[in-house]
Amino acid sequence: MDLHLSTSNSNPQINFSEIVIESTSLDDNHGFTSSSSLTEQVNDKPSWWKNLFLAYNTLGVVFGGLVTSPLYVYPSMNLKSPSEDDYLGIYSIMFWTLTLIGCVKYACIALKADDQGEGGTFALYSLLCRHANISILSSKRDSISDHHSSPSPYRGTTKKSRLAIFFEGSLVARRLLLFIAMLGMCMLIGDGILTPAISVLSAMDGLRAPFPSVTKTHVEALSAVILIVLFLVQKFGTSRVSFIFSPIMGTWTLTTPMVGIYSIVHYYPGIFKALSPHYILRFFHNNGKDGWLLLGGTVLCITGTEALFADLGHFSRSSIQIAFLCTIYPSLVLTYAGQTAYLIRHPNDHDDGFYKFIPTKVYWPMLVIATLAATVASQSLISATFSIIKQSVVLDYFPRVKVVHTSPNKEGEVYSPEINYILMVLCVSVVLIFGDGKDIGNAFGVVVSLVMLITTVLLTLVMIMIWRTPLILVALYFVTFFVMEGVYVSAVITKIMEGGWVPFAISLVLAFIMFGWFYGRQKKLEYEMTYKITLENLAILLSNPEFQRVQGLCFFYSNIQDGLTPVLGHYIKNMRSLHKVTIFTTLRYKLIPKVPQHERIVVKKLGPKGVYGCLIQYGYADSLNLEGNDFVSQVTGNIRLHIQNCSGTLTSTSIQAEEELLELERALSAGVVHVRGKTRFHIGKNVNWFDKLILAFYEVLHSNCRSALPALGIPLTQRMEVGMFYEA
């Protein structure tokens, strides 16, 4: 094994996650001391006016992609000589898709499946993992202090369902569930790339009618510039962005249905007879296979609905429901009705189905509003992408990237610079390479339908395993939405060669990155658990007469909790020394969004003199914001109180406590050092080709990602790395 020690003067990317630590109290049952706040905050239910204000803000963040879909739904369809019945059937399909999937599935059901305020595919997965032992990697890391976990609001009985028992007993089923969750995340990121591209491109295309000299190339270039500006403002945070964007989307949401009503009155007042489902049957009877293929376009009317669920952490359930049911849904119903009414009288204008139905007198104002709204539309999926990337990073299913909390009051508001610029490059590339709205629409349809189908599957598992919903209701939900969305998926799959391959290519790359990271982390964890240092081994190492205890305080960071990292043994055997006060610190990412304040930090005396354990716990939605000396002072403050509480009333014990407190003060005065392991795989000749490929890829990812440990503003001179090779 190789050893290298360095004060990491050239490692600016060490980014110790911030930790919130309050004052302490004793847990008499387990000997741990956990942090607890001195004052309790009363979380009153949001007022009606606050919900209305939040609902207004959701317009600029959550619903942009959904409410601007009229820009590209009809132009994305390959209609050939459509008749009046065809248009009535298409409108009926869109109305019932919006009603069933938008209102029933997402607004009324999915939003109730939040994981303590967080939504999205990975939130559903972590919710399932918390209620059954079905996770693969994180469950191995949650091996201690489970007595601190908060009770679940869903758990009505301790008896597990048969389905939960099946998943716990089947590794194949657990891996399949993880794959489904990963696929949903990858597809949602693809959505975050395609939504900005198709929205802005469709809006800018409105310039070609009044200005014949404006070519398709000009439209693509202008769209690319607008997208670049949009991604550059993401660093200011969701709150500030929504403050700017919500008035734009509010104007769009109000004006498009007004134009729709005008169109209905002037062109086809009887449009709402199409609400009868029998027009859907007539449509498929008349068009057969061609009607089925057109579903690849109609599915775009519901695009962006997944953001309604994934962006839940940025707002509240009530605010999203109010905004959708009271404004977005009626706006879309009236807008599509107006478009369809116009197209029934002008059947050959479907390629420009939005701008053609705009009255001449308001064309320019609507063009400006549409351009601004299309720019804003991209925000919903961008915000959702940031949220789901953060969830997967802290659950250790994605390489570590920088995640910035952009709001001091809302933990769910996050921004990732690396992800933002990757999205920008990919989004602009899609616009410049494809350009054709139909090709992008085909790719978009694949993403939208597959993400919806994955959410349906995970929600069904939540109903059975957590909510314990009666099976008749579960069957009604599953059959209705699985069949409906399955038909959509079958239609869009036929568009693979016509642009539909784009999201699959993106998802394949993302899935390979996630699997490579996951596999490498699992192998490394298995090695650490196999060669971990027990407290008994530590006592033997410290009893060696050649071993020295040097002055000072050391924070020694470890990836495991049930024992000590093998890096410690490597360090002691080579350096033959340990600081007189050493705090073995472990970060624990829990499969919950937020850890209560009094559970954030847990300390315990480990046995040998001057050796303590410190467990830092936080969920994937926690905002942690301590720096530098505050971290050290509050951890040592917790240790002081732990020593005092454990001293009891015996004189001998009190004297021992005073000695420990004095030793702690001396160590603080002598200086503080933070030690972390820098481990790599040694891939030998006997390793099979699969492990060689995946672990080599993992090493590339690991070498270029950020550190897992928290950067608490610690001076570089206090940082030290211990290098060690793990045998693959």
C-alpha positions in Angstrom: 0.0 0.0 0.0 1.1 3.5 -0.8 1.0 6.4 1.7 0.9 10.1 1.0 0.4 12.9 3.4 -0.2 16.4 2.2 -1.6 19.7 3.3 -4.0 20.1 0.5 -2.9 23.5 -0.8 -3.7 22.6 -4.3 -7.1 21.1 -3.7 -9.7 23.9 -3.9 -12.5 21.5 -4.7 -12.6 19.9 -1.2 -16.1 21.0 -0.4 -17.2 19.9 3.1 -21.0 19.9 3.2 -22.3 22.5 5.6 -23.7 21.3 8.9 -26.3 22.9 11.2 -25.6 22.0 14.9 -27.6 23.2 17.8 -27.0 22.8 21.6 -27.1 19.3 23.1 -29.1 16.9 25.2 -28.5 13.4 26.5 -30.1 10.2 25.2 -29.9 8.0 28.3 -30.9 4.8 26.5 -28.0 4.7 24.0 -25.2 6.9 25.4 -25.3 9.2 22.4 -25.7 12.9 22.7 -27.6 14.5 20.0 -28.1 18.1 19.1 -31.4 19.9 19.8 -32.5 23.4 19.5 -32.9 25.7 22.5 -36.1 27.0 21.2 -38.9 25.2 19.3 -40.3 26.8 16.2 -44.0 26.6 15.7 -44.7 25.7 12.1 -48.1 27.2 11.6 -50.0 26.1 8.5 -49.5 28.6 5.6 -52.2 31.2 5.4 -54.6 31.4 2.5 -52.9 34.6 1.3 -49.5 33.0 1.5 -50.7 30.0 -0.5 -52.1 32.4 -3.1 -48.8 34.2 -3.3 -46.9 30.9 -3.7 -49.4 29.8 -6.3 -48.7 33.0 -8.3 -44.9 32.3 -8.0 -45.4 28.7 -9.3 -46.5 30.2 -12.7 -42.9 31.2 -13.4 -41.2 28.1 -12.2 -43.4 25.0 -12.2 -45.9 25.4 -15.1 -43.9 27.1 -17.8 -43.4 24.0 -19.9 -47.0 22.9 -19.6 -48.8 26.1 -20.3 -46.7 27.0 -23.3 -47.3 23.6 -25.0 -49.9 25.1 -27.4 -46.9 26.6 -29.2 -45.8 23.2 -30.6 -48.5 20.5 -30.1 -50.3 20.9 -33.5 -47.1 21.8 -35.5 -45.6 18.5 -34.1 -48.3 16.4 -35.7 -48.0 15.0 -39.2 -51.6 15.6 -40.2 -52.7 14.7 -43.8 -55.8 16.4 -45.0 -57.5 16.5 -41.6 -61.3 16.6 -41.4 -63.6 18.3 -38.9 -64.1 14.9 -37.1 -60.3 14.5 -36.9 -59.8 17.8 -35.2 -62.7 17.1 -32.8 -61.2 13.8 -32.0 -57.8 15.3 -31.4 -59.2 17.9 -29.1 -61.1 15.3 -27.2 -57.9 13.3 -26.7 -56.1 16.3 -25.4 -58.9 17.3 -23.1 -59.1 13.9 -21.4 -55.4 13.6 -21.3 -55.1 16.9 -19.4 -58.0 16.0 -17.1 -57.0 12.4 -16.2 -53.2 12.8 -16.1 -52.9 16.4 -15.1 -55.8 16.8 -12.7 -56.4 13.3 -11.3 -53.0 11.7 -11.4 -50.6 14.5 -10.6 -52.6 17.3 -8.9 -54.8 15.0 -6.8 -52.7 11.8 -6.3 -49.0 12.3 -7.0 -48.6 15.5 -4.9 -49.8 13.5 -1.9 -46.9 11.0 -2.3 -44.3 13.6 -1.3 -41.3 12.5 0.7 -41.6 15.1 3.5 -42.2 17.9 1.1 -40.0 16.6 -1.8 -41.4 15.3 -5.1 -40.1 13.5 -8.2 -39.0 10.1 -9.2 -36.2 9.8 -6.7 -38.4 11.1 -3.9 -40.8 8.2 -4.6 -37.9 5.8 -4.6 -36.5 7.0 -1.3 -40.0 7.0 0.2 -40.3 3.3 -0.7 -36.8 2.6 0.7 -37.6 4.2 4.0 -40.6 2.0 4.5 -39.0 -1.3 3.4 -35.5 -2.6 3.3 -35.3 -2.4 -0.5 -32.4 0.0 -1.2 -29.1 -1.4 -2.4 -26.4 1.0 -1.4 -27.7 3.5 1.1 -29.3 0.8 3.4 -25.8 -0.5 4.1 -24.7 2.9 5.3 -27.7 3.4 7.5 -26.5 0.8 10.0 -26.5 2.7 13.2 -28.6 5.3 15.0 -31.8 4.2 13.4 -33.5 4.9 16.7 -33.1 8.6 15.8 -35.2 8.3 12.6 -38.4 10.3 12.6 -41.7 8.4 12.5 -43.3 8.1 9.1 -46.6 10.0 8.6 -47.8 7.2 6.3 -47.1 4.2 8.5 -50.3 3.0 10.0 -49.1 -0.5 10.9 -45.8 -2.2 11.5 -46.8 -5.2 9.5 -45.2 -5.2 6.1 -47.2 -5.9 2.9 -46.5 -9.0 0.9 -45.1 -6.9 -1.9 -42.6 -5.3 0.5 -41.5 -8.7 1.7 -41.1 -9.8 -1.9 -38.8 -6.8 -2.7 -36.8 -7.3 0.4 -36.2 -11.0 -0.5 -35.3 -10.4 -4.2 -32.1 -8.7 -5.1 -33.2 -8.8 -8.8 -36.5 -6.9 -7.9 -34.6 -4.3 -5.9 -32.1 -3.7 -8.7 -35.0 -3.4 -11.2 -36.6 -0.9 -8.9 -33.4 1.1 -8.7 -33.0 0.9 -12.5 -36.6 2.3 -13.0 -35.9 5.2 -10.6 -32.6 5.9 -12.4 -34.3 5.8 -15.8 -36.9 8.2 -14.6 -34.2 10.6 -13.4 -32.3 10.3 -16.7 -35.5 10.9 -18.7 -36.4 13.9 -16.6 -33.0 15.4 -17.3 -33.6 14.8 -21.0 -36.9 16.7 -20.5 -34.9 19.6 -19.1 -32.8 19.7 -22.3 -35.7 19.4 -24.8 -38.3 21.7 -23.1 -36.2 24.8 -23.5 -35.2 23.8 -27.1 -38.7 23.2 -28.5 -40.4 26.1 -26.5 -38.0 28.9 -27.6 -37.6 27.5 -31.1 -41.4 27.4 -31.6 -41.9 30.9 -30.2 -39.1 32.4 -32.4 -40.7 30.8 -35.5 -43.4 33.4 -35.3 -41.0 35.9 -36.8 -41.0 34.2 -40.1 -44.5 35.1 -41.1 -44.3 39.0 -40.7 -40.6 39.0 -41.8 -40.2 36.7 -44.9 -36.5 37.6 -44.9 -36.0 35.8 -41.6 -34.8 32.3 -42.4 -34.8 29.1 -40.4 -31.1 29.6 -39.6 -31.8 33.1 -38.2 -34.5 31.6 -36.0 -32.2 28.9 -34.7 -29.4 31.4 -33.9 -31.7 33.7 -32.1 -33.2 30.8 -30.1 -29.7 29.7 -29.1 -28.8 33.3 -27.8 -32.0 33.4 -25.7 -31.3 30.0 -24.2 -27.8 31.0 -23.2 -29.1 34.0 -21.4 -31.7 31.9 -19.7 -29.1 29.5 -18.3 -26.8 32.3 -17.2 -29.5 33.7 -14.9 -30.1 30.4 -13.1 -27.4 31.3 -10.5 -29.6 33.9 -9.0 -32.0 31.2 -7.7 -35.6 30.1 -8.1 -37.1 32.8 -5.9 -35.6 35.7 -7.8 -36.2 34.0 -11.2 -39.9 33.3 -10.3 -40.3 37.0 -9.2 -39.2 38.0 -12.7 -40.9 35.3 -14.6 -44.3 34.9 -12.8 -45.7 38.2 -14.3 -44.8 37.0 -17.8 -46.4 33.6 -17.3 -49.4 35.2 -15.6 -49.9 37.4 -18.7 -49.5 34.4 -21.0 -51.9 32.2 -18.9 -54.6 35.0 -19.1 -54.2 36.1 -22.7 -54.1 32.8 -24.5 -57.5 31.6 -23.3 -59.0 35.0 -24.2 -57.7 34.5 -27.7 -59.1 31.0 -27.6 -62.6 32.3 -26.6 -62.5 34.8 -29.5 -61.6 32.0 -31.9 -64.3 29.7 -30.5 -67.0 32.4 -31.0 -65.8 33.4 -34.5 -65.0 30.0 -36.0 -66.7 27.0 -34.2 -68.9 27.7 -31.2 -69.8 24.1 -30.9 -66.3 22.9 -30.1 -67.1 21.7 -26.6 -69.2 18.9 -28.0 -65.8 17.2 -28.5 -65.7 16.7 -24.7 -67.7 13.6 -25.3 -65.3 10.6 -25.4 -67.2 9.1 -28.4 -65.3 11.5 -30.6 -62.1 9.7 -29.6 -63.6 6.4 -30.7 -64.7 7.9 -34.0 -61.2 9.4 -34.5 -59.5 6.0 -34.2 -62.1 4.3 -36.2 -61.7 6.7 -39.1 -57.9 6.9 -39.0 -56.7 3.5 -37.7 -52.9 3.2 -37.6 -52.4 6.9 -38.6 -54.6 8.0 -35.7 -52.5 5.9 -33.3 -49.3 7.4 -34.7 -50.7 10.9 -34.1 -50.7 10.2 -30.4 -47.0 11.0 -30.5 -48.0 14.7 -31.0 -51.1 14.9 -28.7 -49.0 13.6 -25.8 -47.1 16.9 -25.9 -50.2 18.7 -24.5 -49.2 17.2 -21.1 -45.5 17.9 -21.3 -44.1 19.6 -18.3 -46.6 17.9 -16.0 -43.8 15.9 -14.3 -42.3 19.2 -13.2 -45.6 19.8 -11.3 -44.5 16.9 -9.0 -40.7 17.2 -9.3 -40.7 20.9 -8.3 -42.7 20.2 -5.2 -39.7 21.0 -2.9 -39.6 24.5 -4.3 -43.2 25.3 -3.2 -46.1 23.7 -1.3 -48.7 21.2 -2.3 -51.6 23.6 -1.8 -50.0 26.3 -3.9 -49.3 24.0 -6.8 -52.8 22.6 -6.7 -54.4 26.0 -6.6 -52.3 27.3 -9.5 -53.0 24.2 -11.7 -56.7 23.7 -11.0 -57.7 27.3 -11.0 -55.6 28.8 -13.7 -53.4 26.4 -15.8 -56.0 23.7 -16.5 -58.8 26.0 -17.6 -56.3 28.1 -19.6 -55.1 25.1 -21.5 -58.6 23.8 -22.1 -59.8 27.1 -23.6 -56.6 27.7 -25.6 -56.7 24.3 -27.3 -60.4 24.7 -27.9 -59.7 28.0 -29.7 -56.8 26.5 -31.7 -59.0 23.6 -32.8 -61.9 25.8 -33.6 -59.7 27.9 -35.9 -58.1 24.8 -37.6 -61.6 23.2 -38.3 -62.2 26.2 -40.6 -58.6 26.4 -41.8 -57.5 22.8 -41.9 -54.2 23.4 -43.8 -52.8 25.8 -41.2 -51.8 23.1 -38.6 -48.1 23.4 -39.3 -48.3 26.9 -37.7 -51.2 26.1 -35.5 -50.5 28.7 -32.9 -49.7 31.9 -34.6 -52.3 31.4 -37.4 -55.1 31.6 -34.9 -53.9 34.8 -33.3 -56.0 37.8 -34.6 -54.0 40.3 -36.7 -54.6 43.2 -34.3 -52.9 41.5 -31.4 -50.3 39.5 -33.3 -47.3 41.6 -32.2 -48.2 41.8 -28.5 -48.8 38.0 -28.5 -45.6 37.4 -30.3 -43.7 39.3 -27.6 -45.6 37.5 -24.9 -45.1 34.1 -26.5 -41.3 34.7 -26.8 -41.0 35.7 -23.2 -43.3 32.9 -22.1 -41.3 30.3 -24.1 -38.1 31.5 -22.4 -39.8 31.2 -19.0 -41.2 27.8 -19.9 -37.8 26.3 -19.8 -37.5 27.2 -16.1 -39.8 24.4 -14.8 -37.8 21.5 -16.1 -34.5 23.2 -15.3 -35.5 23.7 -11.7 -36.8 20.1 -11.6 -33.5 18.9 -13.0 -31.5 20.7 -10.3 -33.8 19.2 -7.6 -33.5 15.6 -8.8 -29.7 15.8 -9.4 -29.3 17.0 -5.8 -31.4 14.2 -4.5 -29.4 11.6 -6.3 -26.0 13.1 -5.4 -26.7 13.1 -1.6 -28.1 9.5 -1.9 -24.8 8.6 -3.6 -26.3 7.5 -6.9 -24.6 10.2 -8.9 -21.1 11.7 -9.0 -20.8 14.6 -6.6 -21.3 18.0 -8.2 -21.6 21.4 -6.5 -25.1 22.2 -5.2 -25.8 25.7 -4.0 -28.8 26.6 -1.9 -30.1 29.8 -3.4 -32.6 30.6 -0.7 -32.1 31.0 3.1 -35.8 30.2 3.7 -36.6 27.4 1.3 -34.3 24.3 1.5 -35.6 22.9 -1.8 -34.3 25.8 -3.9 -31.0 24.6 -5.3 -28.7 25.3 -8.2 -25.8 23.3 -9.7 -23.3 25.2 -11.8 -21.9 22.1 -13.5 -25.3 20.7 -14.4 -26.5 24.1 -15.5 -23.8 24.6 -18.1 -24.0 21.0 -19.3 -27.7 21.5 -19.8 -27.0 24.8 -21.7 -24.5 23.2 -24.1 -26.8 20.2 -24.8 -29.9 22.4 -25.2 -28.2 24.8 -27.6 -26.7 21.8 -29.5 -30.2 20.3 -30.0 -31.5 23.6 -31.4 -28.6 24.1 -33.8 -28.3 20.5 -35.0 -31.9 19.6 -35.4 -33.8 22.9 -35.7 -36.9 21.2 -37.0 -39.7 21.3 -34.5 -41.1 18.0 -35.6 -37.9 16.1 -34.9 -37.5 17.7 -31.5 -41.2 17.0 -30.8 -40.7 13.3 -31.6 -37.8 13.2 -29.1 -39.9 15.2 -26.6 -42.8 12.7 -26.8 -40.6 9.8 -25.9 -39.4 11.6 -22.8 -42.8 12.8 -21.7 -44.6 9.4 -22.0 -41.8 7.3 -20.4 -41.5 9.6 -17.4 -45.2 9.5 -16.9 -45.3 5.7 -17.1 -42.4 5.3 -14.6 -44.2 7.6 -12.1 -47.3 5.5 -12.5 -45.4 2.3 -11.6 -43.7 3.9 -8.5 -47.0 5.5 -7.3 -48.7 2.1 -7.6 -45.9 0.6 -5.3 -46.4 3.5 -2.8 -50.2 2.8 -2.7 -49.7 -0.9 -2.0 -46.6 -0.8 0.3 -47.1 2.5 2.2 -50.6 3.8 1.9 -52.2 0.3 2.0 -54.8 1.5 -0.5 -57.6 -1.1 -1.1 -56.6 -3.3 -4.0 -59.7 -2.5 -6.0 -58.7 1.2 -6.0 -55.1 0.4 -6.8 -56.2 -1.8 -9.7 -58.5 1.0 -11.0 -55.6 3.5 -10.8 -53.0 1.2 -12.3 -55.1 -0.1 -15.2 -56.4 3.3 -16.2 -53.1 5.1 -16.3 -50.8 2.3 -17.3 -52.9 1.4 -20.3 -53.4 5.1 -21.2 -49.7 6.0 -20.9 -48.6 2.6 -22.4 -50.5 3.4 -25.6 -48.8 6.8 -25.7 -45.4 5.1 -25.3 -46.2 2.6 -28.0 -46.9 5.4 -30.4 -43.8 7.5 -29.6 -41.5 4.5 -29.8 -42.1 4.5 -33.6 -40.5 7.9 -33.8 -37.1 6.6 -32.6 -35.4 7.1 -36.0 -37.1 10.6 -36.5 -35.4 12.3 -33.5 -36.7 10.0 -30.8 -33.2 8.6 -30.4 -31.9 11.8 -28.8 -33.4 11.3 -25.2 -32.4 7.6 -25.4 -28.8 8.6 -26.2 -28.7 11.1 -23.4 -30.3 8.7 -20.9 -27.9 5.9 -21.9 -24.9 8.1 -21.2 -26.4 9.3 -17.9 -27.4 5.8 -16.9 -23.8 4.6 -17.6 -22.4 7.4 -15.4 -24.9 6.5 -12.6 -24.2 2.8 -12.8 -20.5 3.3 -12.9 -20.6 5.5 -9.9 -23.0 3.3 -8.0 -20.9 0.1 -8.7 -17.7 1.7 -7.7 -19.2 3.1 -4.5 -20.6 -0.3 -3.7 -17.2 -2.0 -4.2 -15.5 0.5 -2.1 -18.0 0.2 0.7 -17.7 -3.6 0.6 -13.9 -3.3 1.0 -14.2 -0.9 3.9 -16.7 -3.1 5.7 -14.5 -6.2 5.2 -11.3 -4.5 6.4 -12.8 -2.1 8.9 -11.0 -1.3 12.2 -13.0 -2.3 15.3 -12.6 -0.5 18.6 -10.8 -3.6 19.9 -8.3 -3.4 17.1 -7.9 0.3 17.8 -7.2 -0.4 21.5 -4.5 -2.9 20.5 -2.9 -0.4 18.0 -2.8 2.3 20.7 -1.3 0.0 23.3 1.9 -0.5 21.2 4.7 1.1 23.3 6.2 2.6 20.1 2.9 4.5 19.5 2.7 8.2 20.5 -0.2 10.5 21.3 0.6 13.9 20.0 -0.9 17.2 21.2 -3.8 18.7 19.3 -7.4 17.9 18.1 -8.0 15.8 15.0 -11.2 15.3 13.0 -10.7 12.0 11.2 -13.4 11.5 8.5 -14.8 8.1 7.7 -17.3 6.7 5.2 -18.6 3.9 7.5 -20.3 4.0 10.8 -20.2 0.4 12.1 -16.5 0.5 12.7 -13.6 2.7 11.6 -12.2 3.1 8.1 -9.3 1.0 7.0 -7.5 4.2 6.2 -7.1 4.7 10.0 -5.1 1.5 10.3 -3.0 2.5 7.3 -2.3 5.9 8.9 -1.5 4.5 12.4 0.8 1.8 11.2 2.9 4.2 9.1 2.8 7.3 11.3 2.7 5.5 14.7 0.9 8.4 16.3 -2.6 9.8 16.9 -3.7 13.1 18.4 -4.6 13.1 22.0 -8.1 14.1 21.2 -9.4 12.4 18.0 -13.0 12.7 16.7 -13.9 10.1 14.2 -16.5 11.9 12.1 -19.0 10.3 9.7 -21.5 11.9 7.4 -24.7 10.1 7.1 -27.0 10.7 4.1 -30.4 9.5 5.3 -33.2 8.4 3.0 -35.4 11.2 4.1 -35.5 14.8 2.8 -34.9 16.5 6.2 -33.4 15.5 9.5 -34.8 17.2 12.6 -32.5 19.7 14.2 -32.0 17.7 17.3 -30.8 14.7 15.3 -28.3 16.6 13.1 -25.3 15.6 15.2 -24.7 12.6 17.5 -21.5 12.3 19.6 -20.3 9.4 21.8 -17.1 8.4 23.7 -15.7 5.4 21.9 -13.6 3.8 24.7 -9.9 4.7 24.3 -8.9 7.9 26.2 -9.6 11.0 24.1 -11.3 9.2 21.3 -14.8 10.2 20.3 -17.3 9.4 17.6 -19.3 12.1 15.8 -22.1 11.3 13.4 -23.4 14.1 11.2 -26.9 13.3 9.8 -28.8 15.1 7.1 -31.3 14.4 4.4 -31.2 15.2 0.7 -33.3 18.4 1.1 -31.5 19.8 4.1 -29.8 23.1 3.8 -26.6 23.0 5.9 -24.8 26.3 6.6 -22.1 26.4 9.2 -18.5 27.5 8.4 -15.0 27.1 9.8 -14.5 27.6 13.5 -18.3 27.4 14.1 -18.2 23.8 13.1 -15.3 23.0 15.5 -16.7 25.0 18.4 -20.1 23.4 18.2 -18.9 19.9 17.9 -16.6 20.3 20.8 -19.4 22.0 22.7 -21.5 18.9 22.2 -18.6 16.8 23.5 -18.3 18.9 26.6 -21.9 18.5 27.4 -21.8 14.8 26.7 -18.9 14.4 29.1 -20.7 16.4 31.8 -23.9 14.5 31.4 -22.1 11.2 31.6 -20.1 12.1 34.7 -22.9 11.2 37.1 -22.6 12.0 40.8 -19.7 9.8 41.8 -16.5 11.7 42.8 -14.2 9.5 40.8 -16.3 9.9 37.7 -16.4 13.6 38.1 -12.7 13.8 38.5 -12.3 11.8 35.3 -14.8 14.1 33.5 -12.7 17.1 34.6 -9.6 15.5 33.2 -11.3 14.8 29.9 -12.6 18.4 29.7 -9.1 19.7 30.5 -7.5 17.5 27.8 -10.1 18.8 25.3 -9.2 22.4 26.1 -5.4 21.6 25.7 -6.0 19.9 22.4 -8.0 22.9 21.1 -5.2 25.3 22.2 -2.5 23.1 20.5 -4.3 23.2 17.1 -6.9 21.5 15.0 -6.3 19.3 11.9 -8.8 17.7 9.6 -7.8 14.3 8.1 -9.6 12.6 5.2 -8.8 9.5 3.2 -8.0 9.7 -0.4 -8.6 6.2 -1.7 -8.2 4.6 -5.1 -8.7 1.1 -6.5 -5.7 -1.0 -7.4 -6.9 -3.0 -10.4 -4.8 -6.1 -10.7 -4.3 -8.5 -13.6 -6.7 -11.1 -12.2 -9.6 -8.7 -12.2 -12.3 -9.7 -14.8 -12.8 -7.4 -17.8 -16.2 -6.0 -16.5 -14.7 -4.8 -13.2 -11.7 -3.4 -15.0 -13.9 -1.4 -17.3 -16.4 -0.2 -14.7 -13.9 0.5 -11.9 -11.6 2.4 -14.3 -14.5 4.5 -15.4 -15.4 5.0 -11.7 -11.8 6.2 -11.0 -12.2 8.8 -13.8 -15.5 10.0 -12.2 -14.1 10.0 -8.7 -10.9 11.9 -9.7 -13.0 14.7 -11.3 -15.9 15.0 -8.9 -16.1 17.0 -5.7 -15.2 15.7 -2.3 -17.9 14.1 -0.2 -16.7 15.8 3.0 -18.0 19.2 4.1 -15.9 22.3 3.4 -16.6 24.3 6.5 -14.3 27.1 5.6 -11.4 25.3 7.1 -8.0 26.9 6.4 -5.9 24.9 4.0 -3.1 24.5 6.5 -5.5 22.5 8.7 -6.3 19.9 6.0 -4.5 16.7 5.5 -5.1 13.7 3.2 -4.1 10.1 3.7 -3.7 8.2 0.4 -4.5 4.5 0.2 -5.1 1.9 -2.5 -8.0 -0.6 -2.2 -7.6 -4.0 -3.9 -10.3 -4.4 -6.5 
